C-alpha cells in the first residue's frame, strides 16, 4: 500500500481496530476461563483472533479462508468428545460455532473493505491541510480553476501570491514544536488576509509553500501583499526559533491574464503534489 493520505488514515484505523479487537477478545477469553467454561469453548473463542487479523488484512477473502480454517480447527478440538457422546449432543453447538466463525470472517472483511472505500471517498473531497489548518493542494487547485474560469468568461483579473521557504528553517525545532509552529502559521496567514482571499499550504521537495489566491486584485496589489506576507512570515518563523540562515522566504506574484503561463506552471507543480499524495483519490475522480 502506498504512503498516501487515505492509506495512512486507513493503516492507523486498522491498527487501532486490531489492538482494540484483540484486547476485547482477550478479555472475553479471560472471563470465560475464570468462570471455568469448558476448555474447548475457551479455545474456540481464541479462534476468533486469527480470523479477526485475517479479515483486517485480507478483507472478505482472507476472512472467509481464516473462518473456514478456524471452523475446521474447532471441529478437531471437539472430535474427542463427539466420539465419546455422539454427534447429536454437540450438533447445535458445532453448527453455531462454525457459522459464527465463517460469518465473522466474511462480514468483518466486507466491513473493512467498506471502511477503506469510505476513507478514499473522503480523501476525494478533502480540502483541508492537516498540518496548518489552511487549504490543501486540492483546495488551491479548485480555487485557482474557478478564478481562471471567471477571468476568462467575464474578463476580470485576479492574482496569486506564492511564498516558499525551506523545511530546513524548522530543523532546530522538535517535531512537536514544528507541528505547533505550522499550525500557528496557518492562523497568522488567515488573520493577515481578506475574507475573500484563500490560502493553501503544500509541502514538497524539502520546502513549504503558501499559495494565496487574491480575487479582483491587480498586479500592484499582489506585489504589495507579497512583500507584506514575506516580512510577516519571516518575522514569525524567526520569533519561533527557526534557523535564521535557512529562513529565506521567496515570494512570487502573478496576475491573470498577464502572467497566465507562470500561473499555469505553479498550478501544475501543485497538481503534481496532489496526484502523488492522493493517487487513490485521483483514480476515484476518473472513475
C-alpha positions in Angstrom: 0.0 0.0 0.0 1.4 3.4 -1.0 2.1 6.0 1.7 -0.8 8.3 0.7 -3.1 10.3 2.9 -6.0 7.9 2.7 -3.9 4.8 3.0 -2.1 6.3 6.1 -5.5 7.0 7.7 -6.7 3.5 6.8 -3.5 2.0 8.3 -3.8 3.9 11.5 -7.5 3.0 11.8 -6.7 -0.7 11.1 -4.0 -0.8 13.7 -6.3 0.8 16.3 -9.1 -1.6 15.4 -6.6 -4.6 15.6 -5.4 -3.5 19.1 -8.9 -2.9 20.4 -10.3 -6.1 19.0 -7.5 -8.3 20.4 -8.0 -6.7 23.8 -11.7 -7.3 23.7 -11.4 -10.9 22.6 -8.7 -11.4 25.2 -11.0 -10.1 28.0 -13.8 -12.3 26.8 -11.5 -15.3 26.9 -10.1 -14.5 30.4 -13.7 -14.1 31.7 -14.7 -17.4 30.2 -11.7 -19.1 31.7 -12.3 -17.5 35.1 -15.8 -18.8 35.1 -14.5 -22.3 34.4 -16.1 -22.6 31.0 -15.2 -25.7 29.1 -11.6 -25.5 27.9 -12.6 -26.3 24.3 -15.0 -23.4 24.3 -12.3 -21.1 25.6 -10.1 -22.2 22.8 -13.0 -21.7 20.4 -13.2 -18.1 21.5 -9.5 -17.7 20.8 -10.0 -19.0 17.3 -11.8 -15.7 16.5 -8.4 -13.9 16.9 -6.7 -15.2 13.8 -10.0 -14.7 11.8 -10.1 -11.1 13.1 -6.5 -10.5 12.0 -7.1 -12.2 8.6 -10.1 -10.1 7.6 -8.4 -6.8 8.7 -5.5 -7.5 6.3 -7.2 -9.8 3.8 -10.8 -8.4 3.7 -13.6 -10.8 2.7 -11.3 -13.4 1.0 -8.9 -13.5 3.9 -11.7 -13.5 6.5 -13.6 -16.4 4.7 -10.5 -18.6 4.4 -9.5 -18.0 8.0 -13.1 -18.5 9.2 -13.3 -21.9 7.4 -9.9 -23.0 8.8 -10.9 -21.9 12.3 -14.2 -23.8 12.0 -12.3 -26.9 10.9 -9.9 -26.4 13.9 -12.8 -26.2 16.2 -14.2 -29.4 14.8 -10.9 -31.2 15.6 -11.0 -29.8 19.1 -14.5 -31.2 19.6 -13.8 -34.5 17.9 -12.7 -36.5 21.0 -15.8 -35.5 22.9 -18.0 -36.2 19.9 -16.5 -39.7 19.7 -17.5 -40.4 23.3 -21.0 -39.0 23.5 -22.0 -38.8 19.8 -22.6 -36.0 17.3 -26.2 -35.4 18.2 -25.2 -33.9 21.6 -23.0 -31.3 20.0 -24.6 -30.8 16.6 -26.2 -27.5 17.6 -23.2 -26.1 19.3 -20.9 -27.2 16.5 -23.1 -25.7 13.8 -23.5 -22.4 15.7 -19.7 -22.1 16.2 -18.9 -22.9 12.6 -21.4 -20.4 11.3 -20.2 -17.7 13.7 -16.6 -18.1 12.7 -17.3 -18.1 8.9 -19.8 -15.2 9.2 -17.4 -13.3 11.4 -14.7 -13.5 8.8 -17.0 -12.7 5.8 -18.9 -9.8 7.4 -15.8 -8.4 9.1 -13.9 -8.5 5.8 -16.8 -6.7 4.0 -16.9 -4.0 6.7 -13.1 -3.4 6.4 -13.5 -3.1 2.6 -16.3 -0.5 3.1 -14.1 1.4 5.6 -11.2 1.7 3.2 -13.6 2.8 0.4 -15.2 5.4 2.6 -11.8 6.8 3.6 -10.8 7.0 -0.1 -14.0 8.8 -1.0 -13.5 11.2 1.9 -10.0 11.9 0.6 -11.5 12.9 -2.8 -13.4 15.8 -1.2 -10.8 16.7 1.4 -9.9 20.4 1.2 -8.1 21.0 4.5 -4.4 20.7 5.2 -3.9 18.7 8.4 -0.7 20.4 9.3 -1.7 24.1 9.2 -5.5 24.0 9.0 -5.3 26.0 5.8 -6.4 24.7 2.4 -4.5 21.9 0.9 -3.3 21.3 -2.7 -6.7 20.4 -3.9 -8.2 23.5 -2.3 -5.8 25.7 -4.2 -6.4 23.9 -7.5 -10.2 24.2 -7.3 -9.9 27.9 -6.2 -7.5 28.7 -9.0 -9.5 26.9 -11.6 -12.6 28.8 -10.5 -10.9 32.2 -10.7 -9.3 31.3 -14.1 -12.7 30.4 -15.5 -14.3 33.6 -14.2 -11.4 35.7 -15.6 -11.8 34.1 -19.0 -15.6 34.4 -19.0 -16.1 37.8 -17.5 -12.7 39.5 -18.4 -11.9 40.0 -14.8 -8.5 39.8 -13.1 -7.1 38.0 -10.1 -3.7 37.4 -8.6 -1.8 34.6 -6.9 1.0 35.1 -4.4 3.3 32.1 -3.6 5.7 32.1 -0.7 8.3 29.3 -0.4 10.6 28.6 2.5 12.8 25.6 3.1 11.8 22.8 5.5 15.4 23.3 6.9 14.2 26.5 8.5 12.3 24.5 11.1 15.1 21.9 11.6 16.2 23.3 15.0 12.7 22.7 16.4 11.4 19.4 17.9 8.8 17.5 16.0 6.1 18.7 18.3 7.2 22.3 18.1 7.3 22.2 14.3 3.7 21.0 14.3 2.7 23.8 16.6 4.6 26.5 14.6 3.0 25.4 11.3 -0.5 25.4 12.9 0.1 28.9 14.3 1.5 30.0 11.0 -1.9 29.0 9.5 -3.7 31.2 12.0 -1.3 34.1 11.2 -2.0 33.7 7.5 -5.7 33.8 7.9 -5.6 36.9 10.1 -3.4 38.7 7.5 -5.7 38.2 4.6 -9.1 39.4 3.5 -12.2 37.3 3.9 -12.5 36.8 0.2 -8.8 35.6 -0.1 -7.9 31.9 0.2 -4.6 30.4 1.2 -3.3 26.8 0.9 -0.3 25.0 2.3 1.7 22.5 0.3 4.8 20.6 1.4 7.1 19.4 -1.4 10.7 18.7 -2.2 12.1 20.0 1.1 10.1 23.1 1.2 6.8 24.6 2.5 4.7 26.5 0.0 2.0 29.0 0.9 -0.2 29.8 -2.1 -2.7 32.7 -1.8 -5.5 33.5 -4.2 -6.5 37.2 -4.3 -9.7 37.7 -6.3 -10.2 41.1 -8.1 -6.6 42.1 -7.2 -4.3 43.8 -9.8 -0.6 43.3 -10.0 0.2 46.3 -7.8 -1.9 44.9 -5.0 -0.4 41.5 -5.4 3.2 42.8 -5.2 2.3 44.8 -2.0 0.7 41.7 -0.5 3.7 39.5 -1.4 6.1 41.9 0.3 3.9 42.2 3.4 3.4 38.5 3.7 7.1 37.8 3.2 8.0 40.1 6.0 5.3 38.7 8.3 6.2 35.0 7.6 9.9 35.7 8.0 9.4 37.5 11.3 7.0 34.9 12.6 9.3 31.9 11.8 12.3 33.6 13.4 10.3 34.5 16.5 9.5 30.8 16.9 13.1 29.7 16.9 13.7 28.8 13.3 17.1 28.7 11.7 17.8 32.3 10.8 20.2 31.4 8.0 17.7 28.9 6.4 14.6 31.1 6.9 14.6 32.6 3.5 11.1 33.2 2.2 10.9 33.5 -1.6 7.8 35.3 -2.9 6.3 35.3 -6.3 3.3 37.3 -7.5 1.3 36.5 -10.6 -1.8 38.3 -12.1 -4.1 36.9 -14.7 -4.3 37.4 -17.7 -0.8 38.9 -17.9 1.0 36.1 -16.1 -1.2 33.2 -17.2 1.8 31.0 -18.2 3.5 31.4 -14.8 0.3 30.7 -13.0 -0.3 27.5 -15.0 3.2 26.4 -14.2 2.5 26.9 -10.5 -0.8 25.1 -10.8 0.9 22.1 -12.4 3.5 22.0 -9.7 0.9 21.9 -7.0 -1.3 19.4 -9.1 1.7 17.0 -9.2 1.9 17.1 -5.4 -1.8 16.4 -5.2 -1.6 13.4 -7.6 1.4 12.0 -5.7 -0.2 12.3 -2.3 -3.7 11.1 -3.4 -3.4 8.6 -6.2 -6.5 6.7 -4.9 -8.5 9.9 -5.0 -7.3 10.7 -8.5 -8.4 7.3 -9.6 -11.8 7.8 -7.9 -12.3 11.1 -9.7 -11.5 9.5 -13.1 -13.9 6.6 -12.5 
